[in-house]
Amino acid sequence: MPKIYFIGSKPCEGLESLIVSSIIHLSPPLSLEGIDALILTSKNALIALDQITPEWKKIPAWVIGEACEGEVRKREGIVAFVSSDGHGKGFFEEIKEPLRGKRVFYARAKHILSGVGEKLQKEGIEVQEAILYENRPILLEASLKPPKGSILIFTAPSAYDHFLMSFDWEESYEAIAIGKTTLAAFKEGVRAHLAPRVSLEACIQKAKELANRA
């Protein structure tokens, strides 16, 4: 049976994990005065924001995925909308009309692919962006490379990029993406699968189905 690996910035309980990056929280000066809505596409952004100010809890949050939704609720914030699309473009289409006329705060990573904030600004929506965390790669020893035929779970495009900094990609690998943005990051030729929902649990379920099929 193929081995299943989680590729990310922290271990995943119950799975072989490769830590290919570290999350660095940033603390830029910011003000949420007059903000009507929060955009959160990663729970890492929320964790960093919570360390800076508790004022975010008073502002409705528009989020992607179950993990981000769960983090908002755990920290006693207000969930206004949860996207199940898993892709910045789809999220943008879902929220652009409801957010029209509102002042929006977008808590984000240093490097992003979706450009949700920029797209909203082009629609005439006032968006204040703040870079609250960054993903720094960790180079791993060659001996840690997953064997051929392994199933690899990626929950962010950066996890895939950082994996390739340490290891060559094997044609026999199968990759599972948590959402469409991560799926789009895979290079041509990757045997890729999209999780049925934007959650780590759905990724694991998909990986087990593939492993049992082999």
N, C-alpha and C positions, 0 to 999 in steps of 0.2 A: 504493500500500500504506500502511495506517495506520502512524503512528510509535508506537514503544513507549517508554514512560518508566518509570523506576524512581523512586518517591517515598519518600524516607526521610531518614536522618540522615548518610549517607555515600554516596559514589558507588558505583555498581555497574559493574564492568568490562564493557565491551562494550555498554552501554546508555546512552542519554541519561538523565541523572539530574538530579532536582531536589531540592536539599538544603533541606528545609522545617523542620528542627529540628537541635538539637545535643544530644548526650548529656553530661550533667554527672554525674560519679561522686561519690558522697558517702562519707564515712568516719565513720559513727557508732560510738561505743564498742559492742562486742559481744563475747560469749563463746559459744563452741561447746562448752563443757564439758557433758558429759552428753547431747549431741544424738545421736540415732540415725539421722536421715534428713534430707536436704536436699531442698527443693522449688525447682526452677529452671524458670521459664517463659520466660526470656529470657537470651541469652548476655551481654547487657549487665550483668545482675545478677551473673553469675558473674565477669566481668572485674573488676567493682568489688570483689567479695568477695575475689578473689585478691590484690588490692592491699592489703587490710587484714590478712589472715591466711592462711598456708598450711595451717592446721589442717583446712580444709574437705576437703582431699584424702583424709583418712582416713575420711570419712563417705559412705556410699552416697547417690547423687543420683537423684532421681526427676524426670524432665525431660519437656518438651514439644518435639517436633520434632527434625529432623536437625541443625540448626545448633547448638542447645543441646547435644545429645549430642556432636557433634564438638568443641565447645569444651571440654567436660569431659574428653574423652579426650586432646585436645591438651595440656591442662594437667595430665595424669596423675592425674585424679580417678577415682572409682569410679562407674560407671553401673549403677544397680540396675534402672531401668525407664525405657522410652521410650514416651511416648504418641504415637499417630499421629492422635488425635482432632482436635487443633488448636482445642479449645474448653475453657474453664475448667470448664464443667459436666461435660463428658465425662471430663476428666482427674480431676476430683473423684470421679466414680463409679468410675473405675478404681483409684484409690489409697486410698480411705477404709478398706476392709477390711484390706488389707496393712499400712497404717500404724497401725491400731488398737493401742493399748498402747505406741506409740513416742513419743519426744520429737522434735518436728519443727522444723526451722528453715526459714523461708520467706524467701528473698532476693527482694525485689520492687522495682518502680518506685514513684515517689511517687503516680502516678495509675494505677489499675487498674480493669478492668471485671469480671473474673471472680469475685473474692472467694473464691478457693480457701481461703485461710487461715481466713477467718471460717466457712466452711461446715464445715471440718474441726473447728474448735473447737465448733461446735454438735453435732457427733457425739461430743463428749467427748474428742477427741484434743488433746493439749497441743501448741500451736503458738507458737513464738516468731517474730515478724515483724521484719524490719529493712528500712527504705527505703534502698536503696543507690545509686539513680540516679534522675534525672529527665530528661524530654524537654522542652527549651525551644524554643518556636517561633521560626522565622526568617521574617520577612516578605520576599517576593520582589517584584521589579519586574513590572509588568503585561506587559512585553515578553517575559517568560519563559513566559507561559502556553502550555500545549500547544495545538496547533491542534485544531479540531473533528475528531472521528473518531479521536482518539488512544486508545491502549490504555495504561492506567495500572496499575502494579503497586504494591500496598500490603502491607507486611509487619507492620503494627501499626495499631490503631485511631487512635493519635495521629498517624500519618503522614497519614491521611485528614483528620482534624480540622485539622491544621496547613496542609494544602494549601488547605482552604476558607477559611483566614484570609487567603490571598493571592489566590485566584482564585475566580470564579464557576464553578459546575459546568455543563458543556455536556451537553445531552441525548444527544448523539452519542458521548460518551465511553463506553468500556467499562472496567470496573474489575475487577482480579483481586485476590482476597484470599488470603493465605497460609494462613489458617485460619478456623474458624467464628467466633471472637471478632471478628476483623477484618471478616468478612462481615457480622456483625450490626450493625456500626457504620455501615454505609452507609445513607444516607437512602432513603426510599421513592422508587421511580422510577429508581434507578441501575441501569444494565445491568451486573449483577454476575456474576462467575464465581468459583467456588471452585477453588483449585489441587488437583490430585489427591493431592498429598502435602504435608506441612507442611515445605516447603523452598523456598528462593529458586529453585533450579534448576527445580523443578516449576512455579513461577510463570512463569518465563521460557519454558519449553516451552509452557505454555498460551497465553501471549501470542503466541508465534510461530505457533501453530496458528490463532488468531483472525485474525492479520494475513494469513496465507496464504489464509484463507477469503474475505477481503474482495475 
